């Protein structure tokens, strides 16, 4: 079940606003409509609400690769099969192949993300013997038990309504003794951009709406992994302060990488003007820093 109160960093006024709204979402039952949440995230990353997401690689891939490098740097995956849950356009998957993985399965809820990853594999001459693609929901993985040597997710966990179920599914499809590695959005992840968007969007369209994106602490991630009976746990946190040349560029990055799925709650003809208003807010307020805060958890499935 999604949490009621916000789990990440915000300024105090925005924390009060969003948590008050979360109470309304709980009272109205909207916070329990997890299938609707999952669908909105999919549609967002399929490009339904914003054209920015079609510039995902152009504006955001280098940041995804940086996180993927940090996640994989202490793992020996040579000769192993790997499932990349929430693969996006393949930052982890292609890096894993470079590091000797025998075969990688790219899984994502978005057909747009998968098609982009497939095109990249084709351009690199990587065949089906080394990489495959599957549209999937992390809360119900379409694979038998014990299918992969390594099961990973990059920065996907915060976009999944039932995070514990997703971790349980990752453990289920991992072979006994195999590695499950989870990248979670940390408490400060993108907090400046999230706070700015909360301030600038018209609140009437999102009254009683529980946002789909929620970060986690190391303590919460550890608890999930323990409950899923993973062993030999270890964690690390990486944090970067990304500074963009202008507020407009900071907004463009955030809009592309986040897919702006909250615009699902807006009338279609209002989305464009609100996007422009929000971008102008970033420029006028000089919002040029967007923090990357990622917590990596590593654990072994019991034999």
C-alpha positions in Angstrom: 0.0 0.0 0.0 1.4 3.5 -0.9 2.6 5.6 2.1 0.4 8.4 3.3 3.0 11.1 4.1 5.7 12.3 1.8 9.0 10.4 2.2 11.5 12.9 0.7 12.9 16.4 1.2 10.7 19.4 0.5 10.5 23.0 1.7 8.1 23.2 4.7 5.3 25.0 2.9 5.2 22.4 0.1 5.5 19.5 2.6 2.4 20.9 4.3 0.6 21.3 1.0 1.3 17.8 -0.4 0.7 16.0 2.9 -2.6 17.7 3.4 -3.5 16.7 -0.2 -2.4 13.1 0.6 -4.9 13.0 3.5 -7.6 14.0 1.0 -6.3 11.3 -1.4 -6.6 8.7 1.4 -10.1 9.8 2.5 -11.3 9.7 -1.1 -9.7 6.4 -1.8 -7.5 7.7 -4.6 -4.3 6.7 -2.7 -5.5 3.0 -2.9 -6.1 3.0 -6.6 -2.7 1.5 -7.4 -3.6 0.2 -10.9 -4.5 3.8 -11.9 -1.1 5.0 -10.6 0.7 2.4 -12.5 -1.2 3.2 -15.7 -0.4 7.0 -15.4 3.3 6.2 -15.1 3.2 4.0 -18.2 1.3 6.6 -20.2 3.7 9.3 -19.1 6.8 7.4 -20.2 4.9 6.5 -23.4 4.8 10.3 -24.1 1.1 10.9 -23.7 1.4 14.0 -21.5 4.6 15.7 -22.6 6.9 15.8 -25.6 9.8 16.3 -23.3 10.0 12.5 -22.7 11.0 12.0 -26.3 14.2 13.8 -25.5 14.9 11.4 -22.6 18.3 10.3 -23.9 19.3 13.7 -25.3 18.7 15.5 -22.0 19.0 12.8 -19.3 20.9 9.7 -20.4 24.3 10.9 -19.2 22.9 11.2 -15.7 21.4 7.7 -15.9 24.7 6.3 -17.1 26.5 7.9 -14.2 24.1 6.2 -11.7 24.4 2.9 -13.6 28.2 3.0 -13.4 27.9 3.6 -9.6 25.5 0.7 -9.2 27.5 -1.8 -11.3 31.0 -0.8 -10.2 31.3 -3.4 -7.4 29.5 -6.2 -9.2 31.1 -9.0 -11.2 28.5 -9.9 -13.8 30.8 -11.6 -16.4 29.1 -14.6 -17.9 25.8 -14.1 -16.0 22.2 -13.6 -17.1 20.6 -10.3 -16.0 17.1 -8.9 -15.8 17.0 -5.1 -15.9 13.6 -4.1 -14.4 12.5 -0.6 -15.4 15.3 -0.5 -17.9 14.3 2.8 -19.5 16.4 3.3 -22.7 19.0 0.7 -21.4 21.6 2.6 -19.3 22.2 -0.4 -17.0 21.6 -3.1 -19.7 24.2 -1.8 -22.2 26.8 -1.2 -19.5 26.2 -4.7 -18.2 26.9 -6.1 -21.6 30.1 -4.1 -21.9 31.1 -5.6 -18.6 30.7 -9.2 -19.8 27.1 -10.2 -19.0 26.1 -13.3 -21.0 22.7 -12.0 -21.8 20.5 -9.1 -20.6 16.7 -8.9 -20.6 15.4 -5.3 -20.7 12.0 -4.9 -19.1 10.0 -1.7 -18.8 6.4 -0.7 -18.6 6.8 1.8 -21.4 6.7 0.8 -25.0 8.4 4.1 -26.0 11.4 3.4 -23.7 11.7 -0.1 -25.0 11.6 0.8 -28.6 14.3 3.4 -28.0 16.5 0.7 -26.3 15.8 -1.7 -29.2 16.9 0.8 -31.7 20.1 1.4 -29.8 20.8 -2.4 -29.6 20.3 -2.6 -33.4 22.6 0.3 -34.1 25.3 -1.3 -31.9 24.9 -4.7 -33.6 23.8 -6.5 -30.5 21.7 -9.5 -31.4 18.9 -11.4 -29.7 21.4 -13.9 -28.4 22.7 -11.2 -26.0 19.7 -8.9 -25.4 15.9 -9.2 -25.4 13.1 -6.8 -24.6 9.9 -7.3 -22.7 7.1 -4.8 -21.7 6.2 -5.6 -18.1 4.9 -4.4 -14.8 7.5 -4.7 -12.0 4.7 -5.8 -9.6 4.0 -8.9 -11.7 7.1 -10.1 -13.6 6.2 -12.5 -16.5 9.0 -15.0 -15.7 9.2 -18.3 -13.9 10.9 -18.7 -10.6 14.7 -18.7 -10.5 15.1 -17.4 -14.1 18.1 -15.1 -13.8 21.5 -14.9 -12.1 21.1 -11.2 -11.4 18.0 -9.1 -11.1 18.4 -5.3 -11.0 16.5 -2.1 -11.1 18.0 1.3 -11.5 15.9 4.3 -10.4 12.5 2.7 -10.7 11.4 1.8 -7.2 10.0 5.2 -6.4 7.6 5.0 -9.3 6.0 1.7 -8.2 2.9 1.9 -6.0 3.5 -1.5 -4.2 7.3 -1.3 -3.8 7.5 -4.4 -1.5 5.6 -6.5 -4.0 8.1 -5.4 -6.7 11.1 -6.4 -4.6 9.4 -9.7 -3.8 8.9 -10.3 -7.5 12.5 -9.5 -8.2 13.6 -12.1 -5.6 11.2 -14.7 -7.0 12.7 -14.6 -10.5 16.3 -14.6 -9.2 18.0 -18.0 -8.9 19.0 -19.3 -5.5 22.3 -17.7 -4.5 21.8 -15.0 -7.1 22.1 -11.2 -6.7 19.2 -8.8 -6.3 20.3 -5.2 -6.7 17.9 -2.3 -6.1 18.5 1.4 -6.9 16.1 3.6 -5.0 15.5 7.3 -5.3 16.9 8.8 -2.1 15.2 11.5 0.1 16.9 14.4 -1.8 16.4 13.0 -5.3 15.2 15.8 -7.6 13.8 17.6 -4.6 14.4 21.1 -6.0 12.6 20.3 -9.2 9.7 18.5 -7.4 9.3 21.4 -5.0 9.2 24.0 -7.8 6.6 22.0 -9.7 4.4 21.7 -6.6 4.6 25.5 -6.2 3.8 26.4 -9.8 1.1 24.0 -11.0 -2.6 24.9 -10.5 -3.6 23.0 -7.3 -7.3 22.6 -8.4 -6.4 20.0 -10.9 -4.6 17.8 -8.5 -6.8 18.1 -5.4 -7.0 14.7 -3.7 -4.3 13.2 -6.1 -1.5 11.0 -4.6 1.6 11.6 -6.7 3.1 8.4 -8.2 6.7 9.2 -7.4 8.0 8.6 -3.8 11.6 8.4 -2.7 12.9 6.1 0.1 15.5 6.1 2.9 18.2 3.4 3.3 16.3 2.3 6.4 13.1 1.7 4.5 14.9 -0.1 1.6 16.7 -2.3 4.1 13.4 -3.2 5.8 11.9 -4.2 2.4 14.9 -6.3 1.5 14.9 -8.1 4.9 11.2 -8.9 4.6 11.9 -10.4 1.2 14.5 -12.6 2.9 17.5 -11.3 1.1 20.8 -12.1 2.8 24.3 -10.5 3.0 22.8 -7.0 2.6 25.0 -4.0 1.9 24.1 -0.5 0.9 25.6 2.6 -0.5 24.4 6.1 -1.3 25.6 8.4 -4.0 24.6 12.1 -4.3 25.4 14.6 -6.9 24.4 18.3 -7.2 23.8 18.8 -10.9 23.9 22.5 -11.8 22.5 23.6 -15.2 23.3 26.7 -17.1 19.8 28.1 -16.8 16.5 27.4 -15.1 15.0 26.5 -18.5 17.6 23.8 -19.0 17.0 22.4 -15.5 13.3 22.2 -16.2 13.8 20.6 -19.6 16.0 17.9 -18.0 13.4 17.2 -15.2 10.5 17.2 -17.6 12.2 14.7 -19.9 13.5 12.3 -17.2 10.3 12.4 -15.1 7.9 12.1 -18.1 5.5 14.6 -16.3 3.0 11.9 -15.6 1.1 14.0 -13.1 -0.4 15.9 -16.1 -2.7 13.0 -16.5 -4.9 14.9 -14.0 -5.0 18.0 -16.1 -7.5 18.8 -18.9 -5.6 18.1 -22.1 -5.9 21.7 -23.4 -4.3 23.1 -20.1 -1.2 21.0 -20.2 0.8 23.1 -22.6 0.1 26.5 -20.9 1.0 24.9 -17.5 4.2 23.5 -18.8 5.2 26.9 -20.1 4.2 28.5 -16.8 6.3 26.0 -14.8 9.3 26.5 -17.1 9.0 30.2 -16.7 8.9 29.7 -12.9 12.3 27.8 -13.0 13.8 30.7 -15.1 12.4 33.5 -12.9 13.4 31.9 -9.6 16.8 30.8 -10.9 16.3 27.1 -10.2 19.4 25.6 -11.8 20.3 22.8 -9.3 18.7 19.4 -9.5 20.1 16.8 -7.0 20.7 13.2 -7.8 20.4 11.1 -4.7 20.4 7.3 -5.2 20.5 4.5 -2.6 21.7 1.1 -3.8 20.8 -2.1 -2.0 22.5 -5.4 -2.7 21.4 -8.8 -1.4 21.7 -12.5 -2.2 18.7 -14.8 -2.5 18.9 -17.7 -0.1 20.1 -21.0 -1.6 
